[in-house]
Amino acid sequence: MAGELHIIGASGFLAPHTGKEEMKKGFDEQMIQSFSHRCPYCDQPVSYDHVALKEGENSIQCPSCNRIFIKVVSDLLEKGENE
């Protein structure tokens, strides 16, 4: 989800017998916008396609300004939500 803006909200429905809104179990998630990764120094777009990112800290050199910055990859992305 890096570089993406997600909206997570509860969904409800109108119960016919009470007229009150009741909540469904769970949440709905909708991606509304995606952002490109950017260099923290020159703000130019940076692609990680050419780099094999590993868990932890990764040194990345910006192709525009040639400065090196650190990209941190969390172990949560590999394990998923169910583990």
N, C-alpha and C positions, 0 to 999 in steps of 0.2 A: 503494500500500500504506500510505499514511499513515493512521493511526488503526486499523490492523488488526494482529492478532497472528497470525503465520504460523509453522507448524512445518515445517521442511524436514529430512527424514531419508532416509537410504539404505534401500532395500528389499533384502531378501535372500531366497534360497530354498534349500531343502535339496537338494543334488545327490544323486541316487539311487546313483550309482556310488561316491562317496567318503564319503557321510554327513556331509560338511562343509558349512557354510553358505557359499555363494558370493554375491557381490554382483552385482546387476543393474547395467546401465549407466544412469546418470541418477539423479535424485532424485524423490521424491514430495513434493508440497507440499499442505498442508491448512490452510485458514483455520479457526481454532477460535473466534475471538471478534473482534468489531468494536467499536471505541470511537468515540464522537462527538468531534469537534474541540472543544477547550475554550479559554476565555480564560486566559492565563497569570496574570492578576491576580485575577479573581474566581471562576475555575474553573467558570463557567457555560458550557453548550454554545453553540457558535458555528457558524453555517452559512456556507459560502462560495458558496452557490448564486447569490446576488444580486451577486457580485463576479466580474468577468472577471480571474482570476488570470493574470499573465504570468510568464515565466521571470525569476528573480531575486527582488528584494525587493518585497513588496507591503504597503502600509500598510492595516491593518484596524482599524475602530473597533468595539469590543464594544457590542452593543445593550443589555446589562445595566448595565455600569459606565461606559460611554462613554469608556473609556481606549483609546488607540491602541497597537497592537503590530504587529510585523513578521512576516509569513508569507513564508518563503523557499520558492520553487518551483525544484526542480532541473531541469536540462535532460535528465537521464537518463530522466525520466518520458515525455518526448516522443519520444525516439529509440528506446526499446524495447531489448530485450536483444540483438537480432540485428544491430544496427549498431555 
